[in-house]
Amino acid sequence: MKFDTPATTNPTDQLRIVGQPLNRIDGPLKTTGHAPYAYEHHDAVRDLAYGYVVGAGIAKGRITAMDTAAARRASGVIAIVTHENAGRLGKAGRNTAKLLGGPEVEHYHQAIAVVVAETFEQARAAAALIRVNYAKVDGAFDLAAVRDTGVVPSRADTKVGDFAGAFAQAPVQLDATYTTPDQSHAMMEPFATMAAWRGDEVVVWVSSQMIEWAASDLAQTLGIRREKVRLISPFVGGGFGAKLFLRSDTVLAALAAREARRPVKLALTRPLIANNTVHRPATIQRIRIGAGRDGKITAIGHESWSGNLPGGKPENAVEQTTLFYAGANRLSALRLAALDLPEGNAMRAPGEAPGLMALEIAMDEMAEKLGMDPVEFRIVNDTQVTPEQPEKRFSQRRFVECLRLGAERFGWSARSATPGGRRDGKWLVGLGVAGGYRNNVSMKSGARIRLDAQGEVIVEADMTDIGTGSYTVMAQTAAEMMGVPMNKVTVRLGDSSFPISAGSGGQWGGNSATAGVYAACVKMRETVAQRLGFNAADVEFTDGQVRAGNRAVPLAQAAGPNGLVVEDTMEYGDLARRFQSATFAGHFVEVAVDSYTGETRIRRMLAVCAAGRILNPKTARSQVIGAMTMGVGGALMEELAVDTRRGFFVNHDLAGYEVPVHADIPHQEVIFLDEVDPMSSPMKAKGVGELGLCGVAAAVANAIYNATGVRVRDYPLTLDKLIEHMPRPA
């Protein structure tokens, strides 16, 4: 099916099932421990062996010798794979560094060996016996030290009007630099894989967000045909972008299983994950804003520097600034420096999340210079067209409504305009606001629909559920389209033998995957109508029946004894080129800062989101509150500490890398505007899971400033950055 004209009325608009706050159908499996994750498919294969990965002990250089003799003699050892016996490996295009290093070492903890043994403990013990000699060379590990060596990436800088002239002439100016640190995804489920060879075919049970990407990249890496690879990933215990791409656990499990001639399971240990996989890269961002006394922006410039391994991509922290606020004269620029740290790559809302951490503080600083309320300053600079292409309108843009409704519901009018003006005992109390922006992308996505003789509807797609509710919203779509209750729908996901879907990433999953189900259901409806002798244009599917006029036939009758099977794919035309599709939010935060210690406590949070039709308010709310929590982590505590001498992340486990817990955030509220976006898909929905993160950290930072009068431009906003500048306790 081709979506190339705006959506009109269709069966999903009935909202009998779509749009309802239904419980997640995978919830009972997960809460009772019956949902099998990548390391837990014990019934799928027998005679499992265990793999243990060895990571490089240097950040850059070369392996000059590797002695595995003692490890091979160790109890229970079956095989050891290194670059010397792995065979020729390709490098898939989505990876920056090789997933099995040696003899060259490209970053610290790059995988250089995997030991296979009868038990995990034996594999771990044997791995400790491997002796490696290195020829280490100096590397670059400090972004601030090498920022001036940054090159312009393939994305060209953007310029509109005369930024330099307009900024120089602006009566009110801001020129400030902000920094965001390296951050870890810190998902619950580690990177884990089970692999088994069946002749020349390999089956891998893996924790992956994008099944087809991983399957094709594994085939390319191993040098085998794509059809010889099957990936299975029905449940994923969190990914946040780190599991968008093939990682070393999958490659090494496949290599180890081939070498050992037995199925192998392995998981990366927590210390390996931070340095062996991917992270959100640090940024240095300079923002300049010029405005008239009326508060209207006349010049806005955003430059960002980030680092990555040679061949890697930059953190695109400037993109939202090219689209979010009005202003005739504009500049954006990216610079990418070569660093020998582990690979930087996508982490929840890549680009916008760190970009808004800076931009939305700058907007508050500018509002203060102008003597304007920060909510009103943002409203004054709203735009219904893209600032760099005024002929291109937003398909929907209700940012002002998000701000106004949020201000009303949060009690913004009680905010003290004077920083440090509100106290509660020893606590300094402040309110902060920030805008949220995240582009909306609709991805090609397919599905297969089966209708059996009992009238049961079965949905199959290689879509993944990373805790986002994919199973549930896809079931809701099929139930609505086929006129059956939810208990008559079964959803099967995460298998590369199923039709290729959008996968989970970029907050495109829910809208795109359900649009694929919609397309397949339209085809099934047409097939059923034809088989029953109905005109497909007039038929109604409801209560398990197919109706037209005075005639009603049970849906199961159309299936017959052998059932029906159809599949289709939703593809997209040029609407995305004609209209800018995006999601918007207003984030509001109240904090209390201890006037003696500088400790910050979140008291309450509110997100008002405009994100098209909300397919399931309950699962969507869960996504947003999770994202809000992640935003608090980015504001107050999350930072991968870089050892700039040896080139690795020091706090590379969940004991040293701090993230928020439930007790850190006592009250969160989410409001969804009643909205549909016919330009997005037949579902009229958009993504929301990453929008809930975008802007949150800045709202926290702005609230801290309002509470204390201390402006911190370097994340995270830890108490040591506050305490020296705090007002004296009362």
C-alpha positions, 0 to 999 in steps of 0.5 A: 500500500502506498501512502501518498495523500493525506489520510481520510476516514478509515476504520481506525477512526472508530476508536473502539479499540485503537486509542483506548488505554488498554493493558499491555498484552505482554505484561503478564508474561513479563511480570511473571518471568515467562517472557524469554529474553535473549539469554533465556531461550533454554528450550530452543536448543540443547547442549549449550556451551558458554562464551566469555568475551575478552576486551582489549586492555588498551585504547589504541595500538596493536596486539603483538602477541596473544598466548592462549595456551594456558586458557586452552588447557583450562578445565571445560574449555571447548574453543577459543576464537581470536582474529587469528582463527576467526576467518575473514570477516567483513565490516558491516556498514552500520558499524564504525569499528570492527566487532572483533579486533586484532591485531589492530586495536581501535578502542578500549575493550574492543572484543579481541577473543571469546572463550567457549567452555562447558560453564560460564564460570569455566569460560570466565576463569579461562579468559583470565588466563589469556596473556596479551602483549600490546604495542600501545600508541598515543590516542586522542581522548579529550574532546575539549583538547581536540575540538579545533581539529574538528572537520565539517561532516557530510551534513553541510552547515546551514545559513539563512540571511545575514546571521553575523550582521543581524546578531551584531545589530541586535539590541539584546544578545546572548553568546554562551557555550554549553557542554553535555557529557558522554552518556550510557544507555544503561538498559536493564538487559545486557547485550546477549546472544545465543547462536546455533548453526544448522548446517550452513545456516545460523540462528541467533536469539538476540536482544535487538531493536532492528531485526533486518538491520542486524540480520543483514549486517551479520550476514555481511560480517560473516560473509554468508548469504542473507537467507542463511541468517535467522534472528529471533528477538521477541522481547528486548529488555531496553535498548534506547538506541544502543541495540539498533545495530549489530554488536560484538555479542552477536558476531562472537556468539556466531563465530564461537558456535561455529568453532565449537560446533555447539550452540553458544550463549554469551552476554557482555558483562556490565564493565564491557558494555560501556566501552565495548558497545556504544554511547551518546557522545559528549558535545560542546555547543555555542549558541548565539541569539539576538532579539529585538526589545519586543522579544522577537528573535532576529538572529539565531546560531547554533554550533556543535562539536562532538567526537567519534572514532575515525569514520564515525558520525557526529552528534547532530545537536543543531538540527532542532534549532533549524526548525524550532523557533522563528528568526530570519537570520540563522546559522547552524554548524557541526564539527566532528573531531577524531577521538579514540574512545569507544564508538559514539552512536544513537541514544534516545532522541539522538541530536535533539536530546543533547541539542535541547539541553543547550538550546532551552537553557539559552532560551531562558537566558535570553528571556531573562535578558529581555525581562520576559516570562520564559513561556511567553518568550517561546510563544512569541517566537513560534512559527507554523512554517520551517524557518529555513524553508518558509514555503514548507509548513508543519503538518501539525504544530501545537507547541503554543497549546502545549505551553499554555495548557502546561503553564495553567495546569502546573501553576506557572503563575506562582513562579517567582520571577526573581531567582532565589525568591522562594524558600521552604525551610532550608530548601530553595524552590524553583520552577523551570520550563523547556520546549520539547521538539522531536522530528517524526519519521514514518518508515516503510513497514510490513506485516502478515495477517492470518485468519483461521477457521475459528475467526482468530486473527494472527499478526506477524512482523519482524517488529520488536517490542523494547518495552514500548508496547508494540505488541499491544498497539499492533493488536489494537490495530488488527482488532479494530480493522478486523472487527474482533475483540483483543482476545481474538488477536495474537501478535508474533514479533521479533523473527526475521522469517516474518515480514520486514517492519519498521523496527524500534528506533527514532520513535517511528516504531509505533506509528509505522508498525501499526500502519504496516498492520493497517495495510495488511488488514486492508488487504485481508478485508478485501480478500474476505469481502471477495470470498463472501461475495461482498463489495469491499467498499461497503462492508463493515467488520464488527463483533466478529462478523462481516456485514453489508446491508441486511446480510451478516456473515461470521468472519470465521466462515470466510477463512474456511478450514484452511484459513487465509493469509495475506501480507502487505507493506506500507510505503510512503510518498512525498508528503514528508517532503512537502510537510514537516512532520514533528512532535512538540512538548512543553516540559515543566519541573519544580525542584528544591535545592538544599541551601546548605549542600546544593543537593537538588530534589525533583518535586514534580514534573509535567509534560504536555505533548502534541504527538498525533493520535495516541494509539494507547494512552496508557502505554504512551504515558509509560513511555513519556514518564520513562523518558522524563525520568531519563531526562532527570538523569541527564540533568543531574547525574549521568556522565561517563567519566573519561580517563583522558590518559588511557582512553576509557570510561571509568564508571563502566557499570551500574554501580558507578554510572548513576541513574534516577530511581523511583524515589528520586521523582515523586510526582509526574503528570502527562497530558496528551493533546487531542490531535490527529495528523493525517499527513503522518500515516493512515493511523494519523499518529506520530512517535512520542517515546523520545519526545518525552525526553527532549527538553526535560534536562533543560527544564530541570536546569532552568528550575535550578536557576530559578531556585538558586540564581546559579546558572550552570551550563555544563551537565550534569548539574551536580552539587559541586557546581552549585554550592560555591555560588549558592545564596547564603542559607536563611 
